[in-house]
Amino acid sequence: MTETPIATATATSVVTKPNLVSPDGKIQVLIAMQNIWKTYDMGAEKVHALHGVSFEVHRGEYVAITGPSGSGKSTLMNLIGCLDTPSQGDYWLNGKNVSEMDDDELARIRNQEVGFVFQTFNLLARATALHNVELPLIYGGIPSAKRHEMAKQALGEVDLTDRMMHRPNELSGGQRQRVAIARALVNHPSILLADEPTGALDTATSYDIMNLFEKLHEDGNTIILVTHEHDIAARAHRVISIRDGLIEKDEQIK
């Protein structure tokens, strides 16, 4: 196990564009966060959820972000997923500085670059598994015939081809999470971002879902897993531990 020393950034740090491109011209640094602060105005008081956080994630990594409640990991997840913007600092995603984008640009980035997996699945109750997986493609303006084929392929990747016409109430918890993972994969996003993906599952089913994430990583997907469970975080290949809005440890464990 190797541990990367962490240098705490300050609000006055000078930010320069990171070197994102490898010698062959490909973008290998998929995520680069530089001196990221997130501050909330609570009346007369300012609450700093993140204090000058900086790190990089390379294409093909499998990273867990962990920490106790109130540590800032959920705030960091929202920034990574472009659900929120930093108060200060720069965030580069797949070569684009998303910290400077407006709401419409961020919505497009979320659809094209990030596949979300949530603890509570977030499936449409009256829609089939196939239609649930198609949703990001509908928002992206993909024609119907192509949507069907892409959704079927994604469901095949999570071993649910035989359940694609079933609705969520006809599926087990593990199968519903597999549908959610297929939906996250269908657009071939740059990153798969999972928020407590086993939180609503029993131990055996959690183990199956984590095996699936390992398979998806072996297939070349970049995965960022946000969890407070140490045993789940240990299934990743790198663990970033957050405490009090700062990176406490950044460990390569596999």
N, C-alpha and C positions, 0 to 999 in steps of 0.2 A: 504494500500500500504506500503510495506517495502522497504527500500533502503539499499543496501550493501555498507559499506564504502570502498573506493578504496585507496589502498596503491600504490603509484607510484614506479615502479621498476627502478633499475639503471642498467647500462651496466655491472656492476661488481657483480650482484647478483649471489649467489650460487644456482645452479639448481639441485634438486634431483628428482628422479623418484616419481611421485605422487602415492597415494594409489588409484588404479583404481577398485579394486575388493571388492565386498561386502562379508559379513561373509559366505554366501552360495556359494561363489566361482564364482559368475557371475560378469562380467564387467559392472558396473553401471555408472562409469564416462566415458562417450563416447568420450568426447573431453576434453583434458587438455592442455592448452597453458601456458607455463612458460617463462616469461621474453622474449617475442617475439619482436625482432627488425627487421625492413625492411629498408634497406638503399640503395639508388640509387646513383651511381656516375654520376654526371652531369658535366663532364669536371673536373675542379679543385675543384668543390664544391660537397659536400655530402649532399643529401637530405634524412632526416629520415621520412619515411612515417608512421612508427609505432615506439613507444618509450617504449620498455619494457612492453608490454601488457601481462597480466596474467588473466585467468579465466577458469572455468570448465563448461561443459554442461553435465547433466546426461541423461541417456537413457530415452526417453519418454517426454523430455521437448519440449516446443514450444517457441522459442526465436526469437525476432526481433533485428537486429543490425541496428541502425539508426545514422544519422549524416549528416551535411551539405556537399556540394560538397568540395572535397579536405580534408575531415576529416580523411581519412584512411580506411573507411569502405569497399571500393572496394578492397583495398590491403588485408584487413583482410579476405574478402570473398575468394579471390584467394588462400590464404594460407589454409583456412579451406577446400576448395575443392581440395587441392593438385595440383592446377594449377601453383603454384609458391612455392618456399621454403624460409624460413626466413634467414636473414643475420646472426642472432644470436638467441639463445634460443631453446627450445624443444617443439615440438608439438606431442602429443600422440592422436591417433585416434583408438578407439576400441582396445586398448591395444598395439598398434604398434607405435613405435617412427618414424613417417613419415619424420621428419626433417632430418633424417640420410639416407634416401633412395635415390637411383639413379633414373634416368628418367624412366627406364623400370619398376621398382618397383612402382613408383608413378602412372604410367599409369594403372597398375593392380589394385592399390588401388582405383583410380578414377572409374574404371569400376565396382568394387565389393562393395565398401563402400559408394559411394556418388551418389545420384540421383540429376541431375541438372535440374532446371527450369529457363529459360531465359525470359527476357522481350519480345524479338522478336521471341519467339517460336523455331526458328532454326529447322524447319521441312524441309524435302526434298520435293520440290514442285511437283515432278512427281510420288511420292510414295503414296500409300494408308495410311490411319491412322494406319492400322494393321502393315504394313511394317515399318513405322516410329517407332512404338513402339518396333518392333523386333530388331532394330539396335544394342542396347547394347548387346543383346544376341548373335548376329552374331559375334561381336567383341570378345565375351567371349567364342566362340566355342560351343555354345549350338546346338544340332541337330535340324533339321528343324521342325519335328513334335512337339517336346517339345516347341520350340520357339513360334509356332502358338498358342498353348494352353496357355502359359504364357502371351503372348501379348493380347489374348482375355480376359483373366482374369483381366489384368490390365485395359483394356478399360472398362470392366464391373464395376470396382471400381470407375470410374469417369463418369458412366452413359452414355457411348458412344457405347454400343454394336451394336446399330442399324446404326451407322455411320462408322463402321470399314473399309468398302471398299471405302469410299470417300477420295478424295485427298484434300489437304489444301485449294485450291481455291473453293472447294465446301462446306467449313465449315465456320461458323462465327468465329469472333475473340475469343470468349469465348470457342467455341468448339476446336479451334486450341490449345488454352492453356491447355485444358483438355487432348488433345492428348499428349502434351509435358509433362504434369504431369504423365500420364500413362507411358510414356517412362521412366521417372525418377523413377517410382515405380517398373518397371517390374523385375529388378534384386533383389528386396527386400533389398535395400541398408540400411546401418546403419543410414544415415542421408539423409533427403530431403533438398537440398540447393536451395533456390529460390532467384533469383536476380531481384528485381523490377518486380514481376510477374504480376502486374496489370498496369504497366506503359503504355502499348499500348491498354488498354481497357477503355470503357466508364464506368460511375459510376455504373450503374445497373449490368453490367457484372462483374466488379471488386468485387461487393458485393457477387455475386454468386461464384466467384473463392475463395474468402476468406471463405465463408461458406464451400466450399469443403475442404480447408486446415484444418478447424476446425474438420470436419468429419474424415479426415485422421489422425489427431492428436488423436482423441478419439479412433480410431482403433489401436493406439499404435505406430504410426510413430513419430520419432524424427524430428522436423522441425526447420530449421534456415532460417529466412526470412530477406533479406537485402533490406532496403527501406529508402528513404528520406522523405516519406509521414507519418506524425504523426498519421493520422487516420488509416492507414494500419498497422503501428507498434502497435497501441493500440489493435488490434485484437489478438496479441500474448499474452502469459501468462507471459513473462518476456521480458524486454526491456534493451538492452545494448546500451548506447549512446556513440558515439565516437566523439572526437573533437581534432584536432591538433595531431593525432596519439596516443592519450591517451584515456583510458576509463574514461569518465566524470561521468557517473552514471550507476548503474546496479540495476534495479528495478524489483521486483516481483509484478506484477499487478493483477494477478488472482490466 
